[in-house]
């Protein structure tokens, strides 16, 4: 029996490093590239329309935005504005759907007789066919505009590693190799705050309600900040049995809501071994109280090194990707693993993102409770589906009845 595989939604003509899903329109946004090296590998941001066709989720390319010599390594989304980390800079992009005209103004009647005009940029449509995705949809176009750009990292080898909008999308925070957090006004990108958060690189950061920020660095620390004031450091191992004799560092951090608790807030972090060993120790996933930042639960999540983390819109599910290409979904309240696909990509998973549960997301989910998208350096975007839990219970109950009946024969 062959290895189970996830549906491949899309294959880009370049390595993929980041993705986001826009909830109101069902746009899947992927980004990456080959960088400045003259290898012939392009750099770009691709906008794909998600839709249900024949009971299955599919993606069609709406627009391919060329980022010239810069690969996009990280993304944040606020409405119709994207913050794209490109080398040591953050580039803001604004996208607007618009109806495609079906004919030229001069001869609109003749064009209508011939049917809808093909989308502008036929090269992009041809490119999509070559890479295995559906062709662009007719009748809808996407206008993408470059807004402001600013350098956000100033280390010896500068690189922006993470970017995040605040809760009302008026500010965005960036972190990179120089260990500084910088906060910028949106959309002018005027700097409003700058402070040293870590000795060495900032691996990840997340912004929560009340202007609280959590940062994870290569100095083995994760810190909670109120603006530029340190509130507390996180200590995930305090109430655990003795751990393997190897240092751990924080790889990822994300805030998430508590389902059915309007004021409930959680923080989730991933801890990985700092050094790669021949017999790797486990990685760990920790849930924290999002108000007092005390650890609530820590769970081992296997020996594969975790590369990325995502929290679903409702806070119900956690998505993980690994450096060996595996993808997993956990339930947030118990940190129990619900889904696992070993080496789905076969190479490092660079980003994961859940289908939003509001907007058109509910319709796109169909008979599934959650859908997780994953991208990797292999240029593929894959889909990982989680059935509605009552269906699991029904299947489990039916299986148990079958086993009981078999035993009684």
Secondary structure, 3 states (H helix, E strand, C coil): CCCCCCEEEEECCCCEEEEEEECCCCEEEEEEECCCCCCCCCEEEEEEEEEEECCEEEEEEEEEEECCCCCEEEEEEECCEEEEEECCEEEEEEEEEEECCCCCCCCHHHHHHHCCCCCCCHHHHHHHHHCCCECCCCCEEEEEEEEEEEECCCCCCCCEEEEEECCCCCEEEEEECCCEEEEEECCCCCEEEEEECCCCCEEEEEECHHHEEEEEECCCCEEEEECCEEEEECCCCCCCCCCCCCCEEEEEEEEEEECCEEEEEEEEEEEEECCCCCCCCCCEEEEEECCCCCEEEEEECCCCCEEEEEECCCCCEEEEEECCCCEEEEECCCCEEEEEECCCCCCCEEEEEECCCCCCHHHHHCCEEEEEEEEECCCEEEEEEEECHHHHHHHHHHHHHHHHHHHCC
